Amino acid sequence: MTPRAEVLIVGAGPVGLTLALALAQQDIPVRIIDKEASFSGESKAVTLQPRALELYKLLGVTDRLLRAGVANRTMNMHVGTRRVTVLRYDRLASDYPFYLHLHQGQTERELVRVLEERGIRVERATALEGFRQDKDGVTARLVRAGGPGEDVRVAYLVGCDGGHSRVRAGLNLAFTGSRHDDHWIMTDVRIPNMSLARDERHGFILERFPFVVLNLGQGYYRLISARMPDSPHKGQVPTLEEFREIMTPLGLGHWRLEDPLWLTHYRPSQRLVSHFRVGRVFVAGDAAHVNTPIAAQGLNTGAVDALNLAWKLGLAVRGKAREALLDSYHAERHAAAVSMFAENDRLTTLVFGTNPVLRYLARKQLHLLNLPALNLKNVLATSQLGVHYRRSPVVQKAPARSVFQHDTARPGDRAPHFVMDAERRTPLYDILRADRHTLLVLGGERPDLPAMRTLGAHARKRYGEELRVHFVFGGRADPTLEDEGLGKVWSDPHQGAHQALGARGAGGVLIRPDAHIAARFPLRAPDGLDTYFSAILN
């Protein structure tokens, strides 16, 4: 007999699997179904960005993904055959300053393995036929291939079922946007004599179209290009010969293209759902937003959706979440998608568009990226490390400027990368988890031990089930707080952690389960902690 679940996830792609893992980490009973009988053979999305890798670290799966993929720390950008700049991902402030390439099927397999280790299996060949919701829950009708139907009662339903989402259609939500006029072609192909640097990405901005080479590992590469509107191949599945014709003027015509995994063509589009939440039903990933693959944002944005939603659903299932917290999923992720779409449209027009003036400007702009500051700004914009929720209704609105710098690690920002302890060199993301908040009690240069103890004791007494406490001393750490069971103690003699968090002195920094800063407050003013939790908890 299938055990009762509190959350039903429709769609077992990377987004649905990520959501299931994040809920399982909170011990939330979950079922995840997929209408397909097995994994898709198509490679689809092949890039995991630094932010996605940080979030998968919270779920304990990043190391597995790293072993399966190929890390690329730079991208060589050419105009014609001449390299004009190198995009430097290795300068990003993250534990993962690179783009990781692996087939989407590999990503799914790694996530499924971890999910099964935690006692959850994907129910394949099982489709959602329909659903209805009321104030107490959702009743969903499931149909198995060749088997009987089943009515399932859950507290919440999440559609992670792609661009043709049955869940989104059942909610009758608008899914608006536009389709670009560009015609893209792609293949994943084995190239035994690939002559460019194999651990780097390569892009060629040509006069009439672009050409991109990405290493997928095991001798395979993704090749991406575009067709002109007057192409005789328009509307046809591309051939390896068509790719050779594109590559030959670049001096790459000698490459042997063998054993393609797939050959595909499409016109990219961008569409965004009107609401990410309707009552007890949510949409995430491609069910909520379909975007052009220009900067590899799709899968990565969906993973961020999943981590944003998971901890809020966990609190809701336990009867602790205010409606404002569930509403914040739409407020935060819809705004993030709008910003991403604007950047994607700009890049698509410049790189893949057919306007000769804009293409000329795109080639000229590449030279500006040799300036380190502009180079970093460019890669930061596509890494998702800069995504923030400063305008969210559930993050602190009045930062403690007397203790914290205004423009550093503000409430709503991504929790920055730094090491917790100069001696142990433990990165912040090694102590964060997706099931609870993390409170960092910063002692400053002259730690006030009684005040640190008071804040730690107050936090554990009132919110012990919802957070973990860590004490960061600006000098030598005092182990008595750890001995008393109040939290983990760290030493920060060079003030690296304090500086990364913008702390001028002693204070508290609360980090959400999705690794965004929730609130900051002076050490002797724990009401900042209370104000935040009173806004999200019943």
Phi and psi in degrees as a GROMACS rama.xvg file:
@    title "Ramachandran Plot"
@    xaxis  label "Phi"
@    yaxis  label "Psi"
@TYPE xy
-70.2515  127.663  THR-2
-67.2527  154.751  PRO-3
-65.5346  139.372  ARG-4
-117.538  151.991  ALA-5
-93.2296  -28.0324  GLU-6
-129.735  129.802  VAL-7
-105.635  123.969  LEU-8
-107.172  123.985  ILE-9
-102.265  113.441  VAL-10
111.989  119.082  GLY-11
-112.65  40.3894  ALA-12
-80.6204  -169.954  GLY-13
-56.8515  -36.3339  PRO-14
-69.9956  -48.6075  VAL-15
-62.1304  -40.278  GLY-16
-65.5029  -39.6611  LEU-17
-63.5018  -43.7273  THR-18
-62.7437  -42.5592  LEU-19
-61.7421  -41.3401  ALA-20
-63.5  -43.2142  LEU-21
-66.9769  -34.8656  ALA-22
-72.807  -39.5007  LEU-23
-61.8804  -35.6028  ALA-24
-62.6368  -24.0201  GLN-25
-95.389  7.10648  GLN-26
62.2475  33.2894  ASP-27
-89.8911  121.393  ILE-28
-61.798  128.862  PRO-29
-140.365  148.28  VAL-30
-122.676  141.537  ARG-31
-131.276  126.205  ILE-32
-120.396  158.226  ILE-33
-148.704  136.354  ASP-34
-71.8904  -20.8998  LYS-35
-80.1617  148.187  GLU-36
-77.9332  -20.1305  ALA-37
-155.612  179.127  SER-38
-59.3176  149.459  PHE-39
-73.7535  141.992  SER-40
-80.7729  -8.6887  GLY-41
-83.3193  143.239  GLU-42
-78.9099  -28.8525  SER-43
51.4359  -126.835  LYS-44
-69.4226  137.742  ALA-45
-127.64  4.47398  VAL-46
-125.012  128.262  THR-47
-109.23  125.655  LEU-48
-87.9941  167.74  GLN-49
-53.86  -40.8008  PRO-50
-65.7691  -41.954  ARG-51
-62.0387  -39.4868  ALA-52
-66.5375  -36.1177  LEU-53
-61.9242  -43.5491  GLU-54
-71.5481  -36.7271  LEU-55
-65.9968  -25.9604  TYR-56
-60.4444  -38.6571  LYS-57
-62.899  -25.2769  LEU-58
-96.2174  -2.65955  LEU-59
78.5412  25.9509  GLY-60
-120.715  -5.22424  VAL-61
-61.8258  -41.9272  THR-62
-59.9183  -36.8317  ASP-63
-65.6148  -41.7688  ARG-64
-65.7554  -37.9269  LEU-65
-63.7678  -38.4049  LEU-66
-67.3776  -27.7923  ARG-67
-87.0874  -20.8853  ALA-68
-111.525  -173.45  GLY-69
-122.169  120.743  VAL-70
-84.1557  130.238  ALA-71
-120.902  116.308  ASN-72
-95.4732  -10.1495  ARG-73
-144.823  163.037  THR-74
-135.164  120.866  MET-75
-82.975  123.139  ASN-76
-108.358  126.071  MET-77
-115.243  149.319  HIS-78
-110.197  111.984  VAL-79
65.5669  -127.676  GLY-80
-97.0762  -0.469845  THR-81
-99.5277  122.772  ARG-82
-73.7619  127.075  ARG-83
-111.865  -20.5191  VAL-84
-161.755  164.988  THR-85
-127.157  119.056  VAL-86
-74.7758  125.673  LEU-87
-106.072  89.0513  ARG-88
-68.5516  -24.7018  TYR-89
-70.1143  -3.81116  ASP-90
-97.4121  -0.612834  ARG-91
-71.0011  139.696  LEU-92
-81.6393  82.6778  ALA-93
-154.289  157.89  SER-94
-66.7724  -15.4901  ASP-95
-127.49  70.638  TYR-96
-82.792  62.3305  PRO-97
-164.953  167.501  PHE-98
-100.298  133.464  TYR-99
-102.184  126.186  LEU-100
-104.166  126.275  HIS-101
-162.616  150.605  LEU-102
-59.7749  145.611  HIS-103
-56.7854  -35.5669  GLN-104
-60.996  -36.8951  GLY-105
-65.8696  -43.813  GLN-106
-58.1441  -46.2397  THR-107
-62.5874  -41.8856  GLU-108
-63.336  -40.2299  ARG-109
-66.0313  -41.7614  GLU-110
-65.8687  -39.1863  LEU-111
-64.3185  -41.4446  VAL-112
-59.4057  -45.554  ARG-113
-65.7404  -39.8514  VAL-114
-62.5506  -42.3205  LEU-115
-66.8325  -34.6561  GLU-116
-62.764  -23.7759  GLU-117
-98.7733  13.5856  ARG-118
86.3412  15.7792  GLY-119
-120.722  128.357  ILE-120
-114.14  141.579  ARG-121
-70.5435  130.246  VAL-122
-90.1428  98.9928  GLU-123
-87.1933  166.484  ARG-124
53.4343  35.7989  ALA-125
-128.049  120.753  THR-126
-111.683  151.985  ALA-127
-85.4657  119.361  LEU-128
-88.9571  -33.5319  GLU-129
179.254  174.007  GLY-130
-158.841  160.581  PHE-131
-143.314  149.442  ARG-132
-126.851  155.14  GLN-133
-136.804  -171.34  ASP-134
-68.6038  -16.9183  LYS-135
-105.87  -12.91  ASP-136
170.209  -168.054  GLY-137
-128.756  134.059  VAL-138
-108.524  120.42  THR-139
-115.295  141.41  ALA-140
-100.98  116.5  ARG-141
-107.744  143.426  LEU-142
-130.167  123.79  VAL-143
-94.2899  143.084  ARG-144
-59.0488  121.792  ALA-145
70.5561  13.7653  GLY-146
-133.402  -176.953  GLY-147
-77.5544  161.757  PRO-148
-80.3248  165.625  GLY-149
-146.989  133.072  GLU-150
-94.6773  125.335  ASP-151
-117.04  132.447  VAL-152
-108.283  122.175  ARG-153
-134.691  165.868  VAL-154
-76.6072  -37.4058  ALA-155
-143.317  150.839  TYR-156
-125.676  135.038  LEU-157
-127.049  124.515  VAL-158
-91.2046  110.495  GLY-159
-117.705  39.7343  CYS-160
-104.9  30.2406  ASP-161
81.7221  -175.932  GLY-162
-62.8032  -24.5659  GLY-163
-104.293  40.1932  HIS-164
-52.9677  125.646  SER-165
-71.2963  -33.685  ARG-166
-66.8863  -46.6137  VAL-167
-60.5202  -42.028  ARG-168
-63.5627  -39.1192  ALA-169
-65.0355  -25.7593  GLY-170
-87.3163  -7.56002  LEU-171
57.96  43.104  ASN-172
-89.3865  142.636  LEU-173
-68.247  142.417  ALA-174
-134.6  85.3415  PHE-175
-105.99  156.227  THR-176
161.609  -152.327  GLY-177
-151.257  162.196  SER-178
-108.956  132.827  ARG-179
-72.3386  156.368  HIS-180
-80.54  -8.74464  ASP-181
-69.1815  151.245  ASP-182
-119.423  107.447  HIS-183
-96.6341  147.847  TRP-184
-129.986  145.923  ILE-185
-145.401  153.039  MET-186
-148.525  149.232  THR-187
-110.308  115.144  ASP-188
-140.971  148.774  VAL-189
-81.7066  132.698  ARG-190
-130.897  89.4936  ILE-191
-64.9559  -24.58  PRO-192
-113.961  33.8936  ASN-193
-57.9111  125.834  MET-194
-104.412  -1.86854  SER-195
-91.0328  167.876  LEU-196
-57.1801  126.554  ALA-197
-82.7912  -18.5055  ARG-198
-103.524  23.9555  ASP-199
-133.967  156.81  GLU-200
-90.4949  153.592  ARG-201
-136.325  127.927  HIS-202
-128.709  138.834  GLY-203
-123.724  115.402  PHE-204
-95.3279  103.895  ILE-205
-98.4223  173.127  LEU-206
-66.281  -33.8289  GLU-207
-113.675  -21.3419  ARG-208
-162.838  163.527  PHE-209
-96.6985  167.817  PRO-210
-146.031  131.161  PHE-211
-129.837  141.312  VAL-212
-125.923  123.869  VAL-213
-126.422  131.453  LEU-214
-82.4321  122.813  ASN-215
-102.328  -2.10605  LEU-216
88.9527  163.019  GLY-217
55.9301  31.8202  GLN-218
81.8398  1.81468  GLY-219
-101.431  149.873  TYR-220
-137.301  145.235  TYR-221
-93.3518  127.771  ARG-222
-111.303  130.73  LEU-223
-128.593  135.071  ILE-224
-150.578  -169.158  SER-225
-141.639  156.871  ALA-226
-104.568  145.799  ARG-227
-74.7862  155.273  MET-228
-56.6998  -27.701  PRO-229
-94.3666  13.9887  ASP-230
-63.6463  134.933  SER-231
-69.291  -13.279  PRO-232
-93.77  2.44345  HIS-233
-54.6078  129.832  LYS-234
86.7095  -3.11649  GLY-235
-105.445  153.804  GLN-236
-65.0263  131.067  VAL-237
-67.3518  158.628  PRO-238
-116.024  163.749  THR-239
-63.7999  -30.5505  LEU-240
-65.3713  -37.3698  GLU-241
-62.1984  -40.0204  GLU-242
-66.4895  -38.1799  PHE-243
-62.144  -37.5739  ARG-244
-63.3712  -35.9768  GLU-245
-71.6501  -37.932  ILE-246
-79.6789  -28.1184  MET-247
-58.3211  -46.9666  THR-248
-62.4136  -16.7127  PRO-249
-89.1824  3.35016  LEU-250
77.5342  19.2276  GLY-251
-113.606  11.7296  LEU-252
-67.0839  -14.947  GLY-253
-81.1338  -9.50382  HIS-254
-61.9546  137.622  TRP-255
-90.5195  118.517  ARG-256
-100.199  116.556  LEU-257
-134.735  151.973  GLU-258
49.578  57.4028  ASP-259
-62.6717  136.385  PRO-260
-76.5078  -34.479  LEU-261
-162.285  157.101  TRP-262
-131.221  126.594  LEU-263
-146.106  160.661  THR-264
-143.798  151.773  HIS-265
-168.433  164.189  TYR-266
-106.271  117.482  ARG-267
-69.9976  148.341  PRO-268
-136.717  164.015  SER-269
-130.564  123.55  GLN-270
-139.239  142.796  ARG-271
-133.006  134.304  LEU-272
-72.7334  151.686  VAL-273
-74.4051  -32.6771  SER-274
-142.187  132.561  HIS-275
-83.3387  -13.2899  PHE-276
-140.148  136.399  ARG-277
-133.783  102.761  VAL-278
62.6619  -116.924  GLY-279
-98.7324  12.3255  ARG-280
-119.872  136.717  VAL-281
-129.973  158.628  PHE-282
-126.391  149.304  VAL-283
-148.264  161.139  ALA-284
63.8862  -142.617  GLY-285
-65.4231  -17.7165  ASP-286
-67.6372  -21.8591  ALA-287
-105.849  -29.4612  ALA-288
-155.615  128.113  HIS-289
-115.221  126.924  VAL-290
-132.522  163.646  ASN-291
-65.81  148.009  THR-292
-83.9218  19.6668  PRO-293
-55.7283  -37.7323  ILE-294
-123.333  23.7078  ALA-295
55.9677  46.2525  ALA-296
-93.4662  -20.9647  GLN-297
-59.346  -65.8074  GLY-298
-58.5323  -40.993  LEU-299
-64.6114  -41.8672  ASN-300
-64.3218  -38.4534  THR-301
-64.0094  -38.8241  GLY-302
-62.8693  -39.2465  ALA-303
-66.5781  -39.9848  VAL-304
-52.0556  -49.3283  ASP-305
-61.6826  -44.333  ALA-306
-70.2181  -33.4137  LEU-307
-64.7423  -42.1478  ASN-308
-79.0924  -34.343  LEU-309
-59.9433  -47.9022  ALA-310
-70.4511  -28.6566  TRP-311
-71.3457  -41.3862  LYS-312
-64.8238  -37.6687  LEU-313
-58.9894  -44.6808  GLY-314
-66.1139  -37.832  LEU-315
-65.7319  -42.6568  ALA-316
-60.8083  -35.8004  VAL-317
-82.0894  4.36575  ARG-318
75.0653  22.7687  GLY-319
-108.561  -16.6054  LYS-320
-86.1581  134.82  ALA-321
-74.398  157.909  ARG-322
-59.4291  -32.8358  GLU-323
-60.0683  -32.7492  ALA-324
-69.4566  -43.9647  LEU-325
-66.0975  -37.4358  LEU-326
-63.1344  -30.2753  ASP-327
-65.7556  -20.338  SER-328
-59.154  -47.827  TYR-329
-65.6428  -46.3816  HIS-330
-57.4332  -42.1783  ALA-331
-79.4895  -47.6428  GLU-332
-80.2129  -31.7803  ARG-333
-63.6244  -45.4204  HIS-334
-62.4692  -40.0187  ALA-335
-64.0421  -39.5085  ALA-336
-66.3626  -39.4701  ALA-337
-60.2352  -44.6477  VAL-338
-63.9592  -42.4799  SER-339
-62.6877  -42.0758  MET-340
-61.4191  -40.7796  PHE-341
-62.3434  -43.3702  ALA-342
-68.2874  -40.6863  GLU-343
-63.1515  -41.6939  ASN-344
-61.1206  -42.4548  ASP-345
-61.8796  -47.7684  ARG-346
-67.0432  -39.4446  LEU-347
-64.054  -41.7799  THR-348
-64.4917  -40.6994  THR-349
-72.9892  -42.9789  LEU-350
-90.4727  -40.8734  VAL-351
-108.544  -10.1643  PHE-352
-68.4457  163.657  GLY-353
-102.158  -1.57083  THR-354
-68.8053  117.474  ASN-355
-64.3514  -33.7969  PRO-356
-66.7627  -45.9865  VAL-357
-65.6143  -35.9042  LEU-358
-68.115  -36.12  ARG-359
-63.3629  -43.8926  TYR-360
-64.0347  -37.5548  LEU-361
-61.885  -41.734  ALA-362
-66.8146  -37.2966  ARG-363
-68.7063  -38.035  LYS-364
-65.8298  -25.3607  GLN-365
-57.9119  -35.4747  LEU-366
-63.3594  -32.9233  HIS-367
-65.3883  -23.833  LEU-368
-74.2145  -1.49769  LEU-369
-74.2633  -14.875  ASN-370
-76.0767  122.355  LEU-371
-53.5301  -40.4978  PRO-372
-65.9205  -42.0575  ALA-373
-71.4042  -34.872  LEU-374
-61.5765  -46.7632  ASN-375
-64.8881  -40.9013  LEU-376
-61.2703  -38.4754  LYS-377
-66.4047  -48.4291  ASN-378
-72.1847  -29.1436  VAL-379
-65.3668  -35.7288  LEU-380
-65.5916  -27.2174  ALA-381
-105.405  -2.97054  THR-382
-88.4612  -11.2213  SER-383
68.0498  7.6912  GLN-384
-71.4718  -19.6013  LEU-385
-93.6509  0.592368  GLY-386
-64.8611  132.004  VAL-387
-138.141  164.281  HIS-388
-125.478  43.7655  TYR-389
-62.2398  -27.4546  ARG-390
-95.2578  8.36749  ARG-391
-62.811  144.017  SER-392
-71.3407  -8.58  PRO-393
-120.883  19.6732  VAL-394
-114.552  160.165  VAL-395
-59.1077  137.026  GLN-396
-100.384  -16.5425  LYS-397
-124.023  83.5941  ALA-398
-57.6012  148.356  PRO-399
-81.0173  85.2439  ALA-400
-65.9578  -23.3675  ARG-401
-68.7083  -22.7062  SER-402
-111.966  -30.1721  VAL-403
-122.174  144.809  PHE-404
-67.0223  142.527  GLN-405
-67.3205  -41.0241  HIS-406
-98.7317  13.285  ASP-407
-119.265  123.058  THR-408
49.2292  54.395  ALA-409
-73.8694  157.197  ARG-410
-54.3977  131.227  PRO-411
100.491  -22.0564  GLY-412
-74.4108  158.843  ASP-413
-60.8812  138.713  ARG-414
-63.2858  125.579  ALA-415
-73.4169  163.902  PRO-416
-85.576  127.687  HIS-417
-162.98  168.56  PHE-418
-96.1931  139.609  VAL-419
-74.6607  -26.5421  MET-420
-147.324  126.51  ASP-421
-62.8384  -31.6238  ALA-422
-83.0485  -46.8912  GLU-423
-83.1543  -17.554  ARG-424
54.4695  43.6706  ARG-425
-87.3711  118.208  THR-426
-66.4216  149.909  PRO-427
-52.3555  -43.3765  LEU-428
-69.8058  -9.76152  TYR-429
-74.8362  -21.3437  ASP-430
-104.348  -11.9093  ILE-431
-80.2275  148.722  LEU-432
-138.285  157.696  ARG-433
-85.7341  3.21725  ALA-434
-104.229  -12.074  ASP-435
-147.827  161.336  ARG-436
-72.2796  160.642  HIS-437
-125.094  125.099  THR-438
-104.281  118.965  LEU-439
-99.0404  116.213  LEU-440
-96.6691  107.556  VAL-441
-92.5515  124.771  LEU-442
-87.5766  -17.2217  GLY-443
75.4968  -171.743  GLY-444
-67.3293  -37.0136  GLU-445
-118.604  83.9424  ARG-446
-58.0444  132.652  PRO-447
-94.98  91.9909  ASP-448
-59.2757  -44.1008  LEU-449
-60.6127  -40.3204  PRO-450
-68.4481  -38.4693  ALA-451
-63.8258  -42.1017  MET-452
-63.8097  -40.8652  ARG-453
-63.6435  -45.591  THR-454
-65.1037  -44.2044  LEU-455
-61.8644  -43.2333  GLY-456
-66.0701  -40.6118  ALA-457
-62.0323  -44.5778  HIS-458
-64.2097  -44.9359  ALA-459
-69.073  -36.3469  ARG-460
-68.4947  -43.6753  LYS-461
-88.0539  -32.5343  ARG-462
-131.898  27.6067  TYR-463
-56.8529  -32.6928  GLY-464
-76.4753  -16.0399  GLU-465
-106.471  -6.85168  GLU-466
-150.52  162.505  LEU-467
-114.989  144.821  ARG-468
-110.856  134.834  VAL-469
-129.64  132.423  HIS-470
-102.653  125.244  PHE-471
-115.567  110.233  VAL-472
-88.9878  135.553  PHE-473
-70.0841  -15.8306  GLY-474
-127.998  -136.976  GLY-475
-69.7834  133.696  ARG-476
-75.911  143.836  ALA-477
-98.7317  116.625  ASP-478
-76.8758  -6.13658  PRO-479
-63.5637  -33.4157  THR-480
-63.8764  -38.5091  LEU-481
-70.7455  -39.5118  GLU-482
-61.8154  -31.851  ASP-483
-80.711  -1.38208  GLU-484
77.4002  20.1571  GLY-485
-84.795  -23.8379  LEU-486
161.069  176.553  GLY-487
-78.1262  143.584  LYS-488
-112.498  136.387  VAL-489
-131.791  151.216  TRP-490
-110.715  130.471  SER-491
-129.254  63.6051  ASP-492
-64.1982  -26.4136  PRO-493
-94.648  5.86866  HIS-494
63.3781  23.5072  GLN-495
-64.2164  -44.1233  GLY-496
-67.2318  -42.3008  ALA-497
-61.0132  -43.657  HIS-498
-66.0399  -42.7353  GLN-499
-61.877  -30.9889  ALA-500
-93.4252  4.76265  LEU-501
70.2634  24.8724  GLY-502
-85.6801  124.694  ALA-503
-87.3644  -18.1679  ARG-504
-158.999  -147.872  GLY-505
-82.9883  139.792  ALA-506
-176.047  -179.193  GLY-507
-116.912  139.926  GLY-508
-126.142  120.512  VAL-509
-102.557  126.952  LEU-510
-113.948  130.395  ILE-511
-71.8798  165.089  ARG-512
-62.7479  -18.7463  PRO-513
-97.3101  20.6065  ASP-514
63.4483  38.3064  ALA-515
-117.964  147.548  HIS-516
-74.8607  128.929  ILE-517
-93.6923  -41.011  ALA-518
-162.357  155.516  ALA-519
-136.496  145.881  ARG-520
-160.94  156.328  PHE-521
-63.466  155.389  PRO-522
-58.319  -39.0379  LEU-523
-92.73  17.4928  ARG-524
-131.061  68.1673  ALA-525
-68.1694  -2.78088  PRO-526
-62.6329  -21.7448  ASP-527
-62.5202  -37.8243  GLY-528
-66.7629  -44.6404  LEU-529
-65.5139  -39.5253  ASP-530
-61.8586  -42.4276  THR-531
-64.0321  -51.8269  TYR-532
-67.7953  -31.3207  PHE-533
-68.2675  -22.5339  SER-534
-80.432  -21.9864  ALA-535
-113.375  -19.8591  ILE-536
-108.572  146.225  LEU-537
